[in-house]
Amino acid sequence: MNYALANPDKFGIDPKKAAMAGCSGGGWIIVGAANMLAKANDLGKIKAMFIHTGMLSNSTGSLTKEQLKPYDTDYMGDPAGNTSMY
């Protein structure tokens, strides 16, 4: 991130409006980058972070069907999709 901010013309960015976004593994990468920036006291360079990652727990696997809500069992119209993510 520091490299991109130091070379804004090369990347076509405005360093005063820097944001990071990541989905799935990319979400974890930007969390790691944010952690590194925070340790260097540089996190203020980032104005926003958009993180979309999977859940960290498969706790729904141990619950009975009666204990689950519809959103726990039905992923975008695919009931098997939710449990396959774990």
PyMOL Python script that loads the backbone (N, CA, C, O; Angstrom):
from pymol import cmd

cmd.read_pdbstr("""\
ATOM      1  N   MET A   1       0.817  -1.178   0.000  1.00  0.00           N
ATOM      2  CA  MET A   1       0.000   0.000   0.000  1.00  0.00           C
ATOM      3  C   MET A   1       0.867   1.250   0.000  1.00  0.00           C
ATOM      4  O   MET A   1       0.564   2.215  -0.701  1.00  0.00           O
ATOM      5  N   ASN A   2       1.927   1.241   0.768  1.00  0.00           N
ATOM      6  CA  ASN A   2       2.813   2.405   0.792  1.00  0.00           C
ATOM      7  C   ASN A   2       3.391   2.677  -0.586  1.00  0.00           C
ATOM      8  O   ASN A   2       3.535   3.834  -0.982  1.00  0.00           O
ATOM      9  N   TYR A   3       3.724   1.618  -1.321  1.00  0.00           N
ATOM     10  CA  TYR A   3       4.270   1.781  -2.670  1.00  0.00           C
ATOM     11  C   TYR A   3       3.242   2.437  -3.585  1.00  0.00           C
ATOM     12  O   TYR A   3       3.572   3.354  -4.337  1.00  0.00           O
ATOM     13  N   ALA A   4       2.011   1.974  -3.522  1.00  0.00           N
ATOM     14  CA  ALA A   4       0.955   2.556  -4.344  1.00  0.00           C
ATOM     15  C   ALA A   4       0.736   4.021  -3.987  1.00  0.00           C
ATOM     16  O   ALA A   4       0.567   4.858  -4.874  1.00  0.00           O
ATOM     17  N   LEU A   5       0.737   4.329  -2.716  1.00  0.00           N
ATOM     18  CA  LEU A   5       0.527   5.714  -2.287  1.00  0.00           C
ATOM     19  C   LEU A   5       1.704   6.618  -2.654  1.00  0.00           C
ATOM     20  O   LEU A   5       1.531   7.818  -2.866  1.00  0.00           O
ATOM     21  N   ALA A   6       2.898   6.036  -2.727  1.00  0.00           N
ATOM     22  CA  ALA A   6       4.076   6.809  -3.102  1.00  0.00           C
ATOM     23  C   ALA A   6       4.165   7.014  -4.616  1.00  0.00           C
ATOM     24  O   ALA A   6       4.948   7.841  -5.083  1.00  0.00           O
ATOM     25  N   ASN A   7       3.375   6.272  -5.377  1.00  0.00           N
ATOM     26  CA  ASN A   7       3.378   6.352  -6.841  1.00  0.00           C
ATOM     27  C   ASN A   7       1.953   6.525  -7.375  1.00  0.00           C
ATOM     28  O   ASN A   7       1.491   5.711  -8.174  1.00  0.00           O
ATOM     29  N   PRO A   8       1.260   7.570  -6.945  1.00  0.00           N
ATOM     30  CA  PRO A   8      -0.156   7.705  -7.316  1.00  0.00           C
ATOM     31  C   PRO A   8      -0.401   7.835  -8.815  1.00  0.00           C
ATOM     32  O   PRO A   8      -1.398   7.317  -9.318  1.00  0.00           O
ATOM     33  N   ASP A   9       0.493   8.520  -9.546  1.00  0.00           N
ATOM     34  CA  ASP A   9       0.289   8.688 -10.982  1.00  0.00           C
ATOM     35  C   ASP A   9       0.390   7.353 -11.716  1.00  0.00           C
ATOM     36  O   ASP A   9      -0.337   7.104 -12.678  1.00  0.00           O
ATOM     37  N   LYS A  10       1.282   6.517 -11.258  1.00  0.00           N
ATOM     38  CA  LYS A  10       1.458   5.204 -11.885  1.00  0.00           C
ATOM     39  C   LYS A  10       0.192   4.352 -11.755  1.00  0.00           C
ATOM     40  O   LYS A  10      -0.133   3.576 -12.654  1.00  0.00           O
ATOM     41  N   PHE A  11      -0.511   4.498 -10.645  1.00  0.00           N
ATOM     42  CA  PHE A  11      -1.687   3.676 -10.376  1.00  0.00           C
ATOM     43  C   PHE A  11      -2.998   4.431 -10.577  1.00  0.00           C
ATOM     44  O   PHE A  11      -4.071   3.846 -10.435  1.00  0.00           O
ATOM     45  N   GLY A  12      -2.928   5.716 -10.903  1.00  0.00           N
ATOM     46  CA  GLY A  12      -4.139   6.502 -11.139  1.00  0.00           C
ATOM     47  C   GLY A  12      -5.004   6.667  -9.903  1.00  0.00           C
ATOM     48  O   GLY A  12      -6.229   6.573  -9.972  1.00  0.00           O
ATOM     49  N   ILE A  13      -4.360   6.913  -8.776  1.00  0.00           N
ATOM     50  CA  ILE A  13      -5.098   7.045  -7.523  1.00  0.00           C
ATOM     51  C   ILE A  13      -4.875   8.415  -6.900  1.00  0.00           C
ATOM     52  O   ILE A  13      -3.898   9.101  -7.197  1.00  0.00           O
ATOM     53  N   ASP A  14      -5.787   8.789  -6.043  1.00  0.00           N
ATOM     54  CA  ASP A  14      -5.646   9.999  -5.228  1.00  0.00           C
ATOM     55  C   ASP A  14      -5.245   9.526  -3.836  1.00  0.00           C
ATOM     56  O   ASP A  14      -6.070   8.950  -3.127  1.00  0.00           O
ATOM     57  N   PRO A  15      -3.999   9.756  -3.429  1.00  0.00           N
ATOM     58  CA  PRO A  15      -3.533   9.240  -2.132  1.00  0.00           C
ATOM     59  C   PRO A  15      -4.283   9.811  -0.936  1.00  0.00           C
ATOM     60  O   PRO A  15      -4.178   9.274   0.167  1.00  0.00           O
ATOM     61  N   LYS A  16      -5.042  10.898  -1.133  1.00  0.00           N
ATOM     62  CA  LYS A  16      -5.831  11.464  -0.042  1.00  0.00           C
ATOM     63  C   LYS A  16      -7.173  10.762   0.125  1.00  0.00           C
ATOM     64  O   LYS A  16      -7.906  11.025   1.079  1.00  0.00           O
ATOM     65  N   LYS A  17      -7.493   9.857  -0.818  1.00  0.00           N
ATOM     66  CA  LYS A  17      -8.761   9.125  -0.779  1.00  0.00           C
ATOM     67  C   LYS A  17      -8.519   7.626  -0.881  1.00  0.00           C
ATOM     68  O   LYS A  17      -9.320   6.911  -1.484  1.00  0.00           O
ATOM     69  N   ALA A  18      -7.446   7.151  -0.312  1.00  0.00           N
ATOM     70  CA  ALA A  18      -7.066   5.746  -0.444  1.00  0.00           C
ATOM     71  C   ALA A  18      -7.974   4.822   0.352  1.00  0.00           C
ATOM     72  O   ALA A  18      -8.274   5.073   1.519  1.00  0.00           O
ATOM     73  N   ALA A  19      -8.398   3.763  -0.292  1.00  0.00           N
ATOM     74  CA  ALA A  19      -9.220   2.746   0.356  1.00  0.00           C
ATOM     75  C   ALA A  19      -8.690   1.377  -0.059  1.00  0.00           C
ATOM     76  O   ALA A  19      -8.021   1.243  -1.084  1.00  0.00           O
ATOM     77  N   MET A  20      -8.993   0.376   0.737  1.00  0.00           N
ATOM     78  CA  MET A  20      -8.619  -0.996   0.402  1.00  0.00           C
ATOM     79  C   MET A  20      -9.883  -1.841   0.424  1.00  0.00           C
ATOM     80  O   MET A  20     -10.775  -1.628   1.246  1.00  0.00           O
ATOM     81  N   ALA A  21      -9.949  -2.799  -0.487  1.00  0.00           N
ATOM     82  CA  ALA A  21     -11.088  -3.704  -0.533  1.00  0.00           C
ATOM     83  C   ALA A  21     -10.593  -5.096  -0.862  1.00  0.00           C
ATOM     84  O   ALA A  21      -9.621  -5.258  -1.600  1.00  0.00           O
ATOM     85  N   GLY A  22     -11.255  -6.097  -0.321  1.00  0.00           N
ATOM     86  CA  GLY A  22     -10.889  -7.471  -0.625  1.00  0.00           C
ATOM     87  C   GLY A  22     -12.029  -8.411  -0.324  1.00  0.00           C
ATOM     88  O   GLY A  22     -12.816  -8.197   0.598  1.00  0.00           O
ATOM     89  N   CYS A  23     -12.098  -9.448  -1.117  1.00  0.00           N
ATOM     90  CA  CYS A  23     -13.135 -10.459  -0.962  1.00  0.00           C
ATOM     91  C   CYS A  23     -12.467 -11.813  -0.749  1.00  0.00           C
ATOM     92  O   CYS A  23     -11.483 -12.138  -1.414  1.00  0.00           O
ATOM     93  N   SER A  24     -12.997 -12.589   0.168  1.00  0.00           N
ATOM     94  CA  SER A  24     -12.472 -13.916   0.478  1.00  0.00           C
ATOM     95  C   SER A  24     -11.025 -13.781   0.968  1.00  0.00           C
ATOM     96  O   SER A  24     -10.765 -13.060   1.932  1.00  0.00           O
ATOM     97  N   GLY A  25     -10.103 -14.456   0.323  1.00  0.00           N
ATOM     98  CA  GLY A  25      -8.701 -14.376   0.747  1.00  0.00           C
ATOM     99  C   GLY A  25      -8.148 -12.968   0.641  1.00  0.00           C
ATOM    100  O   GLY A  25      -7.283 -12.578   1.426  1.00  0.00           O
ATOM    101  N   GLY A  26      -8.645 -12.193  -0.332  1.00  0.00           N
ATOM    102  CA  GLY A  26      -8.225 -10.799  -0.468  1.00  0.00           C
ATOM    103  C   GLY A  26      -8.618  -9.962   0.742  1.00  0.00           C
ATOM    104  O   GLY A  26      -7.925  -9.011   1.104  1.00  0.00           O
ATOM    105  N   GLY A  27      -9.733 -10.323   1.362  1.00  0.00           N
ATOM    106  CA  GLY A  27     -10.137  -9.635   2.587  1.00  0.00           C
ATOM    107  C   GLY A  27      -9.118  -9.842   3.692  1.00  0.00           C
ATOM    108  O   GLY A  27      -8.784  -8.919   4.436  1.00  0.00           O
ATOM    109  N   TRP A  28      -8.633 -11.071   3.783  1.00  0.00           N
ATOM    110  CA  TRP A  28      -7.620 -11.351   4.808  1.00  0.00           C
ATOM    111  C   TRP A  28      -6.310 -10.662   4.494  1.00  0.00           C
ATOM    112  O   TRP A  28      -5.585 -10.258   5.403  1.00  0.00           O
ATOM    113  N   ILE A  29      -5.997 -10.523   3.204  1.00  0.00           N
ATOM    114  CA  ILE A  29      -4.775  -9.814   2.823  1.00  0.00           C
ATOM    115  C   ILE A  29      -4.848  -8.355   3.253  1.00  0.00           C
ATOM    116  O   ILE A  29      -3.874  -7.825   3.788  1.00  0.00           O
ATOM    117  N   ILE A  30      -5.994  -7.688   3.027  1.00  0.00           N
ATOM    118  CA  ILE A  30      -6.055  -6.279   3.427  1.00  0.00           C
ATOM    119  C   ILE A  30      -6.108  -6.125   4.946  1.00  0.00           C
ATOM    120  O   ILE A  30      -5.657  -5.109   5.475  1.00  0.00           O
ATOM    121  N   VAL A  31      -6.648  -7.108   5.650  1.00  0.00           N
ATOM    122  CA  VAL A  31      -6.591  -7.058   7.116  1.00  0.00           C
ATOM    123  C   VAL A  31      -5.131  -7.128   7.562  1.00  0.00           C
ATOM    124  O   VAL A  31      -4.720  -6.409   8.473  1.00  0.00           O
ATOM    125  N   GLY A  32      -4.355  -7.992   6.921  1.00  0.00           N
ATOM    126  CA  GLY A  32      -2.930  -8.083   7.236  1.00  0.00           C
ATOM    127  C   GLY A  32      -2.201  -6.786   6.902  1.00  0.00           C
ATOM    128  O   GLY A  32      -1.359  -6.318   7.669  1.00  0.00           O
ATOM    129  N   ALA A  33      -2.534  -6.212   5.745  1.00  0.00           N
ATOM    130  CA  ALA A  33      -1.914  -4.937   5.356  1.00  0.00           C
ATOM    131  C   ALA A  33      -2.282  -3.838   6.343  1.00  0.00           C
ATOM    132  O   ALA A  33      -1.434  -3.031   6.724  1.00  0.00           O
ATOM    133  N   ALA A  34      -3.540  -3.805   6.755  1.00  0.00           N
ATOM    134  CA  ALA A  34      -3.967  -2.805   7.738  1.00  0.00           C
ATOM    135  C   ALA A  34      -3.242  -3.004   9.065  1.00  0.00           C
ATOM    136  O   ALA A  34      -2.870  -2.036   9.727  1.00  0.00           O
ATOM    137  N   ASN A  35      -3.045  -4.255   9.446  1.00  0.00           N
ATOM    138  CA  ASN A  35      -2.316  -4.549  10.678  1.00  0.00           C
ATOM    139  C   ASN A  35      -0.885  -4.032  10.584  1.00  0.00           C
ATOM    140  O   ASN A  35      -0.368  -3.445  11.534  1.00  0.00           O
ATOM    141  N   MET A  36      -0.247  -4.253   9.433  1.00  0.00           N
ATOM    142  CA  MET A  36       1.120  -3.755   9.249  1.00  0.00           C
ATOM    143  C   MET A  36       1.163  -2.229   9.280  1.00  0.00           C
ATOM    144  O   MET A  36       2.062  -1.639   9.879  1.00  0.00           O
ATOM    145  N   LEU A  37       0.182  -1.592   8.628  1.00  0.00           N
ATOM    146  CA  LEU A  37       0.121  -0.127   8.653  1.00  0.00           C
ATOM    147  C   LEU A  37      -0.110   0.383  10.074  1.00  0.00           C
ATOM    148  O   LEU A  37       0.493   1.376  10.480  1.00  0.00           O
ATOM    149  N   ALA A  38      -0.973  -0.287  10.826  1.00  0.00           N
ATOM    150  CA  ALA A  38      -1.244   0.135  12.208  1.00  0.00           C
ATOM    151  C   ALA A  38       0.012   0.021  13.061  1.00  0.00           C
ATOM    152  O   ALA A  38       0.301   0.908  13.864  1.00  0.00           O
ATOM    153  N   LYS A  39       0.760  -1.068  12.890  1.00  0.00           N
ATOM    154  CA  LYS A  39       1.995  -1.240  13.677  1.00  0.00           C
ATOM    155  C   LYS A  39       3.026  -0.176  13.338  1.00  0.00           C
ATOM    156  O   LYS A  39       3.838   0.200  14.184  1.00  0.00           O
ATOM    157  N   ALA A  40       2.994   0.315  12.089  1.00  0.00           N
ATOM    158  CA  ALA A  40       3.913   1.372  11.673  1.00  0.00           C
ATOM    159  C   ALA A  40       3.327   2.760  11.916  1.00  0.00           C
ATOM    160  O   ALA A  40       3.920   3.764  11.522  1.00  0.00           O
ATOM    161  N   ASN A  41       2.166   2.818  12.561  1.00  0.00           N
ATOM    162  CA  ASN A  41       1.465   4.072  12.829  1.00  0.00           C
ATOM    163  C   ASN A  41       1.123   4.821  11.538  1.00  0.00           C
ATOM    164  O   ASN A  41       1.145   6.051  11.499  1.00  0.00           O
ATOM    165  N   ASP A  42       0.806   4.058  10.477  1.00  0.00           N
ATOM    166  CA  ASP A  42       0.462   4.628   9.183  1.00  0.00           C
ATOM    167  C   ASP A  42      -0.974   4.333   8.762  1.00  0.00           C
ATOM    168  O   ASP A  42      -1.332   4.593   7.613  1.00  0.00           O
ATOM    169  N   LEU A  43      -1.794   3.806   9.638  1.00  0.00           N
ATOM    170  CA  LEU A  43      -3.146   3.407   9.253  1.00  0.00           C
ATOM    171  C   LEU A  43      -3.992   4.593   8.807  1.00  0.00           C
ATOM    172  O   LEU A  43      -4.966   4.416   8.076  1.00  0.00           O
ATOM    173  N   GLY A  44      -3.636   5.785   9.232  1.00  0.00           N
ATOM    174  CA  GLY A  44      -4.365   6.983   8.830  1.00  0.00           C
ATOM    175  C   GLY A  44      -4.309   7.250   7.337  1.00  0.00           C
ATOM    176  O   GLY A  44      -5.089   8.052   6.823  1.00  0.00           O
ATOM    177  N   LYS A  45      -3.391   6.588   6.629  1.00  0.00           N
ATOM    178  CA  LYS A  45      -3.306   6.746   5.176  1.00  0.00           C
ATOM    179  C   LYS A  45      -4.521   6.140   4.482  1.00  0.00           C
ATOM    180  O   LYS A  45      -4.856   6.528   3.363  1.00  0.00           O
ATOM    181  N   ILE A  46      -5.178   5.195   5.139  1.00  0.00           N
ATOM    182  CA  ILE A  46      -6.313   4.500   4.560  1.00  0.00           C
ATOM    183  C   ILE A  46      -7.587   5.156   5.077  1.00  0.00           C
ATOM    184  O   ILE A  46      -7.795   5.271   6.285  1.00  0.00           O
ATOM    185  N   LYS A  47      -8.427   5.581   4.157  1.00  0.00           N
ATOM    186  CA  LYS A  47      -9.661   6.269   4.540  1.00  0.00           C
ATOM    187  C   LYS A  47     -10.832   5.308   4.706  1.00  0.00           C
ATOM    188  O   LYS A  47     -11.798   5.628   5.399  1.00  0.00           O
ATOM    189  N   ALA A  48     -10.760   4.125   4.075  1.00  0.00           N
ATOM    190  CA  ALA A  48     -11.849   3.148   4.182  1.00  0.00           C
ATOM    191  C   ALA A  48     -11.310   1.760   3.866  1.00  0.00           C
ATOM    192  O   ALA A  48     -10.364   1.598   3.095  1.00  0.00           O
ATOM    193  N   MET A  49     -11.932   0.773   4.475  1.00  0.00           N
ATOM    194  CA  MET A  49     -11.625  -0.626   4.175  1.00  0.00           C
ATOM    195  C   MET A  49     -12.943  -1.366   3.994  1.00  0.00           C
ATOM    196  O   MET A  49     -13.864  -1.219   4.798  1.00  0.00           O
ATOM    197  N   PHE A  50     -13.024  -2.155   2.940  1.00  0.00           N
ATOM    198  CA  PHE A  50     -14.205  -2.953   2.660  1.00  0.00           C
ATOM    199  C   PHE A  50     -13.773  -4.408   2.637  1.00  0.00           C
ATOM    200  O   PHE A  50     -13.091  -4.853   1.714  1.00  0.00           O
ATOM    201  N   ILE A  51     -14.173  -5.135   3.652  1.00  0.00           N
ATOM    202  CA  ILE A  51     -13.721  -6.512   3.839  1.00  0.00           C
ATOM    203  C   ILE A  51     -14.918  -7.447   3.720  1.00  0.00           C
ATOM    204  O   ILE A  51     -15.902  -7.307   4.447  1.00  0.00           O
ATOM    205  N   HIS A  52     -14.827  -8.384   2.813  1.00  0.00           N
ATOM    206  CA  HIS A  52     -15.880  -9.379   2.665  1.00  0.00           C
ATOM    207  C   HIS A  52     -15.218 -10.749   2.717  1.00  0.00           C
ATOM    208  O   HIS A  52     -14.612 -11.201   1.745  1.00  0.00           O
ATOM    209  N   THR A  53     -15.344 -11.394   3.861  1.00  0.00           N
ATOM    210  CA  THR A  53     -14.712 -12.699   4.038  1.00  0.00           C
ATOM    211  C   THR A  53     -15.714 -13.697   4.583  1.00  0.00           C
ATOM    212  O   THR A  53     -16.775 -13.332   5.089  1.00  0.00           O
ATOM    213  N   GLY A  54     -15.357 -14.944   4.468  1.00  0.00           N
ATOM    214  CA  GLY A  54     -16.206 -16.001   5.001  1.00  0.00           C
ATOM    215  C   GLY A  54     -16.193 -16.012   6.521  1.00  0.00           C
ATOM    216  O   GLY A  54     -15.374 -15.344   7.151  1.00  0.00           O
ATOM    217  N   MET A  55     -17.096 -16.764   7.094  1.00  0.00           N
ATOM    218  CA  MET A  55     -17.159 -16.884   8.550  1.00  0.00           C
ATOM    219  C   MET A  55     -15.944 -17.641   9.070  1.00  0.00           C
ATOM    220  O   MET A  55     -15.298 -18.385   8.331  1.00  0.00           O
ATOM    221  N   LEU A  56     -15.650 -17.448  10.313  1.00  0.00           N
ATOM    222  CA  LEU A  56     -14.508 -18.103  10.931  1.00  0.00           C
ATOM    223  C   LEU A  56     -14.898 -19.328  11.745  1.00  0.00           C
ATOM    224  O   LEU A  56     -14.051 -19.932  12.404  1.00  0.00           O
ATOM    225  N   SER A  57     -16.146 -19.689  11.704  1.00  0.00           N
ATOM    226  CA  SER A  57     -16.609 -20.765  12.557  1.00  0.00           C
ATOM    227  C   SER A  57     -17.563 -21.670  11.790  1.00  0.00           C
ATOM    228  O   SER A  57     -18.294 -21.219  10.908  1.00  0.00           O
ATOM    229  N   ASN A  58     -17.544 -22.934  12.134  1.00  0.00           N
ATOM    230  CA  ASN A  58     -18.522 -23.856  11.569  1.00  0.00           C
ATOM    231  C   ASN A  58     -19.495 -24.289  12.659  1.00  0.00           C
ATOM    232  O   ASN A  58     -19.972 -25.423  12.666  1.00  0.00           O
ATOM    233  N   SER A  59     -19.784 -23.368  13.582  1.00  0.00           N
ATOM    234  CA  SER A  59     -20.620 -23.694  14.728  1.00  0.00           C
ATOM    235  C   SER A  59     -22.011 -24.156  14.326  1.00  0.00           C
ATOM    236  O   SER A  59     -22.654 -24.887  15.080  1.00  0.00           O
ATOM    237  N   THR A  60     -22.494 -23.747  13.152  1.00  0.00           N
ATOM    238  CA  THR A  60     -23.817 -24.201  12.735  1.00  0.00           C
ATOM    239  C   THR A  60     -23.824 -25.699  12.451  1.00  0.00           C
ATOM    240  O   THR A  60     -24.888 -26.318  12.442  1.00  0.00           O
ATOM    241  N   GLY A  61     -22.663 -26.286  12.221  1.00  0.00           N
ATOM    242  CA  GLY A  61     -22.593 -27.715  11.950  1.00  0.00           C
ATOM    243  C   GLY A  61     -23.011 -28.577  13.121  1.00  0.00           C
ATOM    244  O   GLY A  61     -23.400 -29.730  12.931  1.00  0.00           O
ATOM    245  N   SER A  62     -22.939 -28.041  14.332  1.00  0.00           N
ATOM    246  CA  SER A  62     -23.291 -28.819  15.521  1.00  0.00           C
ATOM    247  C   SER A  62     -24.718 -28.544  16.012  1.00  0.00           C
ATOM    248  O   SER A  62     -25.142 -29.122  17.014  1.00  0.00           O
ATOM    249  N   LEU A  63     -25.451 -27.688  15.335  1.00  0.00           N
ATOM    250  CA  LEU A  63     -26.813 -27.361  15.742  1.00  0.00           C
ATOM    251  C   LEU A  63     -27.821 -28.245  15.000  1.00  0.00           C
ATOM    252  O   LEU A  63     -27.569 -28.701  13.885  1.00  0.00           O
ATOM    253  N   THR A  64     -28.952 -28.472  15.640  1.00  0.00           N
ATOM    254  CA  THR A  64     -30.007 -29.222  14.984  1.00  0.00           C
ATOM    255  C   THR A  64     -30.714 -28.316  13.986  1.00  0.00           C
ATOM    256  O   THR A  64     -30.626 -27.093  14.090  1.00  0.00           O
ATOM    257  N   LYS A  65     -31.402 -28.891  13.038  1.00  0.00           N
ATOM    258  CA  LYS A  65     -32.128 -28.125  12.020  1.00  0.00           C
ATOM    259  C   LYS A  65     -33.129 -27.156  12.663  1.00  0.00           C
ATOM    260  O   LYS A  65     -33.337 -26.051  12.163  1.00  0.00           O
ATOM    261  N   GLU A  66     -33.742 -27.574  13.768  1.00  0.00           N
ATOM    262  CA  GLU A  66     -34.723 -26.719  14.446  1.00  0.00           C
ATOM    263  C   GLU A  66     -34.075 -25.474  15.062  1.00  0.00           C
ATOM    264  O   GLU A  66     -34.746 -24.457  15.236  1.00  0.00           O
ATOM    265  N   GLN A  67     -32.811 -25.541  15.386  1.00  0.00           N
ATOM    266  CA  GLN A  67     -32.117 -24.410  16.002  1.00  0.00           C
ATOM    267  C   GLN A  67     -31.641 -23.387  14.969  1.00  0.00           C
ATOM    268  O   GLN A  67     -31.270 -22.270  15.330  1.00  0.00           O
ATOM    269  N   LEU A  68     -31.649 -23.755  13.708  1.00  0.00           N
ATOM    270  CA  LEU A  68     -31.122 -22.887  12.661  1.00  0.00           C
ATOM    271  C   LEU A  68     -32.208 -21.981  12.080  1.00  0.00           C
ATOM    272  O   LEU A  68     -33.383 -22.344  12.033  1.00  0.00           O
ATOM    273  N   LYS A  69     -31.802 -20.835  11.655  1.00  0.00           N
ATOM    274  CA  LYS A  69     -32.670 -19.899  10.966  1.00  0.00           C
ATOM    275  C   LYS A  69     -32.557 -20.167   9.457  1.00  0.00           C
ATOM    276  O   LYS A  69     -31.599 -20.802   9.016  1.00  0.00           O
ATOM    277  N   PRO A  70     -33.525 -19.687   8.665  1.00  0.00           N
ATOM    278  CA  PRO A  70     -33.440 -19.920   7.213  1.00  0.00           C
ATOM    279  C   PRO A  70     -32.121 -19.456   6.596  1.00  0.00           C
ATOM    280  O   PRO A  70     -31.583 -20.127   5.715  1.00  0.00           O
ATOM    281  N   TYR A  71     -31.595 -18.315   7.050  1.00  0.00           N
ATOM    282  CA  TYR A  71     -30.341 -17.833   6.472  1.00  0.00           C
ATOM    283  C   TYR A  71     -29.137 -18.695   6.871  1.00  0.00           C
ATOM    284  O   TYR A  71     -28.077 -18.599   6.251  1.00  0.00           O
ATOM    285  N   ASP A  72     -29.291 -19.528   7.892  1.00  0.00           N
ATOM    286  CA  ASP A  72     -28.226 -20.455   8.275  1.00  0.00           C
ATOM    287  C   ASP A  72     -28.166 -21.666   7.346  1.00  0.00           C
ATOM    288  O   ASP A  72     -27.122 -22.305   7.211  1.00  0.00           O
ATOM    289  N   THR A  73     -29.268 -21.966   6.724  1.00  0.00           N
ATOM    290  CA  THR A  73     -29.343 -23.202   5.945  1.00  0.00           C
ATOM    291  C   THR A  73     -29.498 -22.993   4.454  1.00  0.00           C
ATOM    292  O   THR A  73     -29.296 -23.934   3.686  1.00  0.00           O
ATOM    293  N   ASP A  74     -29.848 -21.800   4.018  1.00  0.00           N
ATOM    294  CA  ASP A  74     -30.143 -21.582   2.612  1.00  0.00           C
ATOM    295  C   ASP A  74     -29.275 -20.453   2.072  1.00  0.00           C
ATOM    296  O   ASP A  74     -29.534 -19.280   2.338  1.00  0.00           O
ATOM    297  N   TYR A  75     -28.259 -20.806   1.323  1.00  0.00           N
ATOM    298  CA  TYR A  75     -27.355 -19.802   0.760  1.00  0.00           C
ATOM    299  C   TYR A  75     -27.757 -19.510  -0.682  1.00  0.00           C
ATOM    300  O   TYR A  75     -27.493 -20.316  -1.574  1.00  0.00           O
ATOM    301  N   MET A  76     -28.386 -18.377  -0.913  1.00  0.00           N
ATOM    302  CA  MET A  76     -28.789 -17.938  -2.245  1.00  0.00           C
ATOM    303  C   MET A  76     -29.591 -19.016  -2.979  1.00  0.00           C
ATOM    304  O   MET A  76     -29.357 -19.278  -4.159  1.00  0.00           O
ATOM    305  N   GLY A  77     -30.520 -19.626  -2.283  1.00  0.00           N
ATOM    306  CA  GLY A  77     -31.360 -20.638  -2.897  1.00  0.00           C
ATOM    307  C   GLY A  77     -30.736 -22.013  -2.968  1.00  0.00           C
ATOM    308  O   GLY A  77     -31.295 -22.926  -3.574  1.00  0.00           O
ATOM    309  N   ASP A  78     -29.578 -22.163  -2.350  1.00  0.00           N
ATOM    310  CA  ASP A  78     -28.865 -23.445  -2.380  1.00  0.00           C
ATOM    311  C   ASP A  78     -28.624 -23.910  -0.951  1.00  0.00           C
ATOM    312  O   ASP A  78     -27.629 -23.520  -0.340  1.00  0.00           O
ATOM    313  N   PRO A  79     -29.523 -24.744  -0.397  1.00  0.00           N
ATOM    314  CA  PRO A  79     -29.363 -25.165   1.002  1.00  0.00           C
ATOM    315  C   PRO A  79     -28.019 -25.826   1.289  1.00  0.00           C
ATOM    316  O   PRO A  79     -27.466 -25.648   2.374  1.00  0.00           O
ATOM    317  N   ALA A  80     -27.492 -26.578   0.345  1.00  0.00           N
ATOM    318  CA  ALA A  80     -26.199 -27.242   0.578  1.00  0.00           C
ATOM    319  C   ALA A  80     -25.034 -26.266   0.503  1.00  0.00           C
ATOM    320  O   ALA A  80     -23.949 -26.547   1.011  1.00  0.00           O
ATOM    321  N   GLY A  81     -25.261 -25.125  -0.129  1.00  0.00           N
ATOM    322  CA  GLY A  81     -24.183 -24.161  -0.314  1.00  0.00           C
ATOM    323  C   GLY A  81     -23.615 -23.637   0.991  1.00  0.00           C
ATOM    324  O   GLY A  81     -22.401 -23.465   1.107  1.00  0.00           O
ATOM    325  N   ASN A  82     -24.462 -23.379   1.973  1.00  0.00           N
ATOM    326  CA  ASN A  82     -23.983 -22.832   3.229  1.00  0.00           C
ATOM    327  C   ASN A  82     -23.068 -23.801   3.961  1.00  0.00           C
ATOM    328  O   ASN A  82     -21.981 -23.422   4.396  1.00  0.00           O
ATOM    329  N   THR A  83     -23.498 -25.039   4.097  1.00  0.00           N
ATOM    330  CA  THR A  83     -22.653 -25.988   4.823  1.00  0.00           C
ATOM    331  C   THR A  83     -21.410 -26.351   4.036  1.00  0.00           C
ATOM    332  O   THR A  83     -20.404 -26.731   4.634  1.00  0.00           O
ATOM    333  N   SER A  84     -21.443 -26.246   2.712  1.00  0.00           N
ATOM    334  CA  SER A  84     -20.229 -26.551   1.938  1.00  0.00           C
ATOM    335  C   SER A  84     -19.150 -25.509   2.132  1.00  0.00           C
ATOM    336  O   SER A  84     -17.978 -25.779   1.869  1.00  0.00           O
ATOM    337  N   MET A  85     -19.527 -24.298   2.596  1.00  0.00           N
ATOM    338  CA  MET A  85     -18.533 -23.248   2.823  1.00  0.00           C
ATOM    339  C   MET A  85     -17.680 -23.556   4.046  1.00  0.00           C
ATOM    340  O   MET A  85     -16.581 -23.018   4.176  1.00  0.00           O
ATOM    341  N   TYR A  86     -18.150 -24.389   4.923  1.00  0.00           N
ATOM    342  CA  TYR A  86     -17.395 -24.693   6.128  1.00  0.00           C
ATOM    343  C   TYR A  86     -16.480 -25.835   5.848  1.00  0.00           C
ATOM    344  O   TYR A  86     -15.740 -26.264   6.733  1.00  0.00           O
TER     345      TYR A  86
END
""", "prot")
cmd.dss("prot")
cmd.show_as("cartoon", "prot")
cmd.util.cbc("prot")
cmd.orient("prot")
